[in-house]
Amino acid sequence: DTEVTQTPKHLVMGMTNKKSLKCEQHMGHRAMYWYKQKAKKPPELMFVYSYEKLSINESVPSRFSPECPNSSLLNLHLHALQPEDSALYLCASSHTPTGFGNQPQHFGDGTRLSIL
Amino acid sequence: AQTVTQSQPEMSVQEAETVTLSCTYDTSENNYYLFWYKQPPSRQMILVIRQEAYKQQNATENRFSVNFQKAAKSFSLKISDSQLGDTAMYFCAFMRIANAGGTSYGKLTFGQGTILTVHP
């Protein structure tokens, strides 16, 4: 069982819809990540939150809006998406690095998003 | 910038045999971490094994072991006694500690992946 829970598992939406993806972890991790993954490709980093603050936005279009309401929860709000945004969206979490501590990222199952 | 190269897009192996997946990387960093992740068709990205660059001893996790050659910047994964459940896409990943917004985080760079099929 995954320790990072993502909902919904599947989402189909039109280009004018507004929807949200949710990610939750209870491992005490203070770093959380959103990735986008196309079929048979590696994940691409979108956003990084550290201590509930947005640390990294990898030049993601504004139609994707992340939110970190508390240390356990990460949302990705979607609005006016394009067909090319269809992909698997993965959430991950990790402890924040201390010194050179080994802090692997733990991934959720992802949300498979289809834009009509 | 870091790059990670997995030169084998696809591999296949018979059940119970051994297979090695290759990975090379390029970096100017001295302190970093290396991981192998497995992504089965069920799509969850599962951590298989990890290696700290400052450790000379190769990591081992049950049937999974790595051959880490720091000077050659090589990090191959050996799977012994392959099982049908090992069928998946395998990603090699390099992680360095990055700083942004006053905090630090682990920045992962993935290879392109190797699709491994285990045949009965």
Interface residues (C-beta under 8 A of the other chain):
Chain A: T2 A31 Y33 K40 K41 P42 P43 L45 V48 S50 Y51 K53 L54 S55 I56 L88 L90 A92 S94 T96 P97 F100 N102 Q103 P104 Q105 H106 F107 G108 D109 G110 R112
Chain B: N31 Y33 F35 Y37 S42 R43 Q44 M45 I46 L47 R50 E52 Y54 M89 F91 M95 I97 A98 A100 G101 T103 S104 Y105 G106 K107 L108 F110 G111 Q112 G113 I115
